[in-house]
Amino acid sequence: MKKFSIMLLVAALMASCGYKTKTITLETEADSVNYALGLFYASFVTDSSEEVINEFLDAIQAGYKGEFDLAPTEMLGLNMGVNCQNFATEGLMKQPQYTFNGEVFLQGVVNTWLGDTTTLPIAQAQQVLQTEPQEGVEFEAVLPKKCPKELAKVDLKNQMDSINYAFAVLYTPRWIEMLEQADTITPKEEMFDIFVESVNKGLKLKVHDETAYFGGRQIGNMLKKSEEEDKGFEGFEDIKLNFDVMFQGVINGLNDYDEMMSKDEAMQYLQELSLSREFGDWKKQNEQWLADNQKKDSIQTTASGLQYKVIREGQGDKPAAIDTVVVDYEGRLINDSIFDSSYRRGEPIQFALNGVIAGWTEGLQLMSPGAKYIFYIPQELAYGERNTGTIQPYSTLIFTVELKRVIKAKPQAEAAQETPDVQLQMIN
């Protein structure tokens, strides 16, 4: 039996060490999305040690193989058991000023779960946590050997014992409420026993990094369910999982292997692809609209691509980019929907010309006071890929603008002596 166990251990170690970076061929868009998502998942782990990397990869595979399909109650208990090990070295709730006494803490969780309010009532527990830990007093951390499962009297011998118990008193009701809402699998009458059993399992687990261990299993489990239900990824519903490609992306990402794509490039690729899928038709409509508009005799186009039409010219000095202007305007999209208008508000607006979108900064410098222009601003000079709610990504903005007044910027030395007047900028 002992020999068989050793053979299993060696096999497991060999499997963990078999994760190699490599370049693979991405033949389709689906392959590219899977690989990019793998790089994205790799960003969940910040510890680059070999132990943690292997733990994360092992965990993803375990979840994908269905070895970690746990109910929320089991997950909470297992997580708490692992956290107790961390608390013993990092402090209660990972706050180093609080020395962890696991025996007091877990008995507090059990007592509170089973309805005891005599050891430390909630109001008193709140007061305990509002007091600062005593300075110059050292306490020894206590790692619990197991989680109790019965009510028991607790002797709170010092302030740190009281703090550990107070945390249990205040947090346990929240955990119970969460489980009763989230765990639709475990019968309520069985939750406590399953929780205690899972805590004890967690206390025995050897985990290098809880994010790698639990996060990896949850990712693997999520991938398994999406495959079983024949669902794609959020935002890419038509793209199905290719586990081998995705998993290689995770391996490469964890080891900073950027030959195919870096993690930053993966995020940019996924974002651009998502926008293209959702707003690609709208982008094409706007590009065609600008191309058709440019052919009109009344339309002038600058080197940047800004199109404009002069309704009337004004007189006087044109503003510089550092000046402030007072304008009336109306903003529309190519479908003629109005998204902003000073005319509707009944008063012009004042703003610094270098504090707005590039199309405005460039366009207003063509005008003199009293002029009225229409600007057709391509998305590259407007909001680009940003979605403002009323303005979708890739939108051409059509502004009718009347320049009322130019307020010249003061010389730097003079301006430095005054407190600047901050103006509300509505077009930014």
Order of alpha helices (4+ residues) and beta strands (2+ residues): alpha-alpha-alpha-alpha-alpha-alpha-alpha-alpha-alpha-alpha-alpha-beta-beta-beta-beta-alpha-beta-alpha-beta-beta-alpha
